[in-house]
Amino acid sequence: MRGTNALPNVFRQAAGPGWVLVGDAGLAMDPITGLGMSHALRDAELASAAIVAGLGRPARRDAALARYGRRRDRQTKPIYDFTVGLAALNPATDGEKRLFRAIAADPEQTARLFGTINGSMSMRQFFAPSNLVRLVGWRGFVQLARERGR
């Protein structure tokens, strides 16, 4: 078994006039969340639909590819940022420890957190201030916000 902490995290433009990138060609991130194959399959499905929508019409194709790129970015950027942070393996702050204890104590919240990783729940939804306050209270939320600002 081999391990490394020097894996590239790359978020490239997904498409342009007459070209498209899918999977690791357009988006490569640390495997700590295990999402690479899922993203590759999603990208291939979305990109092929865009290509089919524009067959024989370059302007229409390019518009469809641009929409694919925006959709891929919107769906992926939050989990990409989360993965890059997680892969850094920095020690958890006191606020993060409090948050993870609260998540671990609540099976529904645990399932929601894993939902952010598998894509069934958005990162924005899970980490919304209202959900964080529900988990750790106002003081805990303020602590997380202060730590995040460092």
C-alpha positions in Angstrom: 0.0 0.0 0.0 1.2 3.5 -0.8 0.0 6.8 0.3 0.7 10.4 -0.7 -0.3 13.9 0.3 0.9 15.5 -2.8 -2.1 14.9 -5.1 -3.1 17.7 -7.4 -6.4 19.4 -7.0 -7.4 20.9 -10.3 -10.6 22.7 -11.3 -10.4 23.6 -15.0 -12.8 25.3 -17.3 -15.3 22.6 -18.4 -15.9 23.6 -22.0 -15.4 26.2 -24.7 -16.3 26.6 -28.3 -16.1 23.1 -29.9 -14.5 21.4 -26.9 -15.4 19.8 -23.6 -13.6 18.2 -20.6 -15.1 15.5 -18.4 -13.9 13.6 -15.4 -10.3 14.1 -14.2 -9.5 16.1 -17.4 -11.7 19.0 -16.1 -11.8 18.3 -12.4 -9.3 16.3 -10.3 -9.5 16.3 -6.6 -8.0 14.3 -3.7 -9.7 10.9 -3.4 -10.4 11.4 0.3 -14.2 11.8 -0.4 -14.3 9.1 -3.1 -16.2 11.2 -5.6 -14.0 11.0 -8.7 -15.8 8.3 -10.6 -19.2 9.8 -9.7 -18.1 13.1 -11.1 -16.7 11.5 -14.2 -19.9 9.7 -15.0 -22.0 12.8 -14.2 -19.8 14.9 -16.4 -20.0 12.4 -19.3 -23.8 12.3 -19.1 -24.2 16.1 -19.0 -21.6 16.7 -21.7 -23.0 14.1 -24.1 -26.5 15.6 -23.7 -25.1 19.0 -24.5 -23.3 17.7 -27.6 -26.4 15.9 -28.8 -28.5 19.0 -28.3 -26.1 20.9 -30.6 -25.4 18.4 -33.3 -25.1 20.2 -36.6 -25.5 23.6 -35.1 -22.2 24.9 -33.7 -23.7 28.0 -32.0 -26.3 25.9 -30.3 -23.7 23.3 -29.3 -21.4 25.9 -27.9 -24.3 27.4 -25.8 -25.2 23.9 -24.5 -21.6 23.2 -23.6 -21.4 26.5 -21.8 -24.5 25.5 -19.8 -22.9 22.2 -19.0 -19.8 24.0 -17.7 -21.9 26.3 -15.5 -23.9 23.4 -14.2 -20.9 21.2 -13.4 -19.2 24.1 -11.6 -22.4 24.9 -9.6 -22.8 21.3 -8.6 -19.1 20.6 -7.8 -17.4 23.7 -6.5 -18.7 23.4 -2.9 -17.7 19.7 -2.5 -14.4 20.5 -4.3 -13.6 23.2 -1.7 -14.7 20.9 1.1 -12.5 18.0 -0.2 -9.4 20.2 -0.6 -9.9 21.4 3.0 -10.4 17.9 4.3 -7.4 16.5 2.4 -5.2 19.1 4.1 -5.6 17.0 7.3 -5.4 20.0 9.5 -6.2 19.4 13.2 -9.9 20.2 14.0 -10.5 23.5 15.8 -12.5 23.5 19.0 -15.6 24.7 17.1 -15.2 21.9 14.5 -14.8 19.4 17.3 -18.1 20.7 18.9 -19.8 20.5 15.5 -18.6 16.9 14.8 -19.7 15.8 18.2 -23.2 17.2 17.6 -23.4 15.5 14.2 -22.2 12.2 15.6 -24.9 12.4 18.4 -27.7 12.8 15.8 -28.2 10.0 13.3 -30.3 12.2 11.0 -27.6 14.9 10.9 -25.0 12.2 10.3 -27.0 10.9 7.4 -27.3 14.5 6.1 -23.5 15.0 6.3 -22.9 11.9 4.3 -25.5 13.1 1.9 -23.3 16.1 1.2 -20.5 13.8 0.2 -22.6 11.5 -2.0 -24.4 14.4 -3.6 -27.9 13.8 -2.3 -27.7 17.0 -0.3 -26.0 20.3 -1.1 -23.1 21.5 1.0 -24.8 24.9 1.2 -27.9 23.4 2.6 -26.1 21.3 5.3 -23.7 24.1 6.3 -26.4 26.8 6.2 -26.3 29.0 9.3 -29.7 27.8 10.4 -28.5 24.2 10.5 -25.3 25.0 12.2 -27.1 27.0 14.9 -29.5 24.0 15.3 -26.5 21.7 15.8 -24.2 23.8 18.0 -26.3 26.8 19.2 -25.6 30.5 18.7 -22.3 30.5 20.7 -21.0 27.5 18.8 -22.0 29.1 15.5 -20.2 32.3 16.5 -17.1 30.2 17.5 -17.1 28.4 14.1 -17.4 31.7 12.3 -14.5 33.3 14.2 -12.3 30.2 13.6 -13.3 30.2 9.9 -12.2 33.8 9.7 -8.6 33.0 10.8 
